[in-house]
């Protein structure tokens, strides 16, 4: 697991670009629509298709692609939801900032222990 944090509100993709995290070339990166443009950084990545501003509807194949991608990503979303139950990423963090990464990784470890990874 690789985590990075920023002070205040920062978009996920901007945080990813600033973190200098690199994937191996053969790693599949299945991201949400907030990561538009990740293909320029990592060629082996998949993002959902988006409807155009002129309200052109997606084709059936594009909708199936989005559905399959969402099905593949649902386990990640469940983990994020479980971490939000600990309130460390759901609300403002009011403790010492230097310990945030340590506490976040400890909570992730507790989750992994609970799930059985």
Residue pairs with C-beta under 8 A, 6 or more apart in sequence:
1 105
1 108
2 21
3 101
3 104
3 105
3 108
4 15
4 16
4 18
4 19
4 21
5 15
5 100
5 101
5 104
6 15
6 18
7 97
11 34
12 34
12 35
13 34
13 35
13 36
13 37
13 38
16 35
16 38
17 41
22 42
23 29
23 42
23 44
23 45
25 43
25 44
26 44
27 42
27 44
28 44
28 45
28 46
29 38
29 42
29 44
29 45
29 46
30 45
30 46
30 69
30 72
30 73
31 38
31 45
31 46
31 47
32 47
32 48
32 73
33 47
33 48
33 50
35 45
35 47
36 47
36 50
38 45
38 47
39 45
39 47
46 69
47 69
48 65
48 66
48 69
48 70
49 58
49 62
49 65
49 66
51 57
51 58
58 66
79 111
80 89
82 111
83 89
83 104
83 107
83 108
83 111
84 90
86 107
88 100
88 103
88 104
88 107
89 104
93 100
95 103
